[in-house]
Amino acid sequence: MNRSRRTLWQVFRAPLLLALLSVVGLVAALVGDGLLNLLSWLTLGSTLLVIAWYWSRRSG
């Protein structure tokens, strides 16, 4: 199998973005109310949406 080589940035940019979104969501949930609760739901939910999207592409 001949796979094209990927740089570290290409391999880890998506997981790093998801980790950053998760941290922002968790901090927003801990420190705020109102709009920060909405921000926490959106950021933490985005991780689940990415997982569902990827999973649907792999099984189809």
C-alpha distance (Angstrom), angle and dihedral (degrees) to the residues before:
residue distance angle dihedral
M1 . . .
N2 3.73 . .
R3 3.79 111.1 .
S4 3.74 122.1 -179.3
R5 3.75 113.7 -113.7
R6 3.77 118.1 -109.2
T7 3.76 128.4 -158.2
L8 3.79 121.8 -122.6
W9 3.79 89.6 -106.4
Q10 3.81 92.0 54.6
V11 3.79 91.4 50.1
F12 3.80 99.2 44.8
R13 3.81 105.7 31.3
A14 3.83 95.6 91.1
P15 3.82 95.4 46.4
L16 3.80 90.1 46.0
L17 3.80 90.9 51.3
L18 3.80 91.1 49.6
A19 3.81 90.5 48.2
L20 3.80 90.9 50.2
L21 3.81 91.3 49.3
S22 3.80 90.1 49.4
V23 3.80 93.0 50.4
V24 3.81 91.6 48.5
G25 3.79 90.2 48.9
L26 3.79 94.3 48.5
V27 3.80 93.5 47.3
A28 3.81 91.3 46.7
A29 3.81 90.2 51.4
L30 3.79 91.8 50.5
V31 3.79 100.9 45.3
G32 3.77 105.9 31.8
D33 3.73 149.9 51.2
G34 3.77 134.5 -157.1
L35 3.79 109.3 10.2
L36 3.79 92.5 18.3
N37 3.80 89.3 57.4
L38 3.79 88.7 55.5
L39 3.80 90.0 48.3
S40 3.80 90.8 51.2
W41 3.82 92.2 50.1
L42 3.79 91.9 49.1
T43 3.79 96.4 46.4
L44 3.80 95.7 43.7
G45 3.79 91.2 43.3
S46 3.79 91.7 51.5
T47 3.80 89.8 66.4
L48 3.80 90.3 54.9
L49 3.80 91.1 47.7
V50 3.80 91.5 52.3
I51 3.80 90.7 49.4
A52 3.83 91.7 48.9
W53 3.81 91.9 47.0
Y54 3.80 92.9 49.5
W55 3.79 92.4 44.8
S56 3.81 92.1 51.1
R57 3.82 91.0 51.3
R58 3.81 92.8 50.0
S59 3.80 96.1 49.3
G60 3.81 96.5 44.2
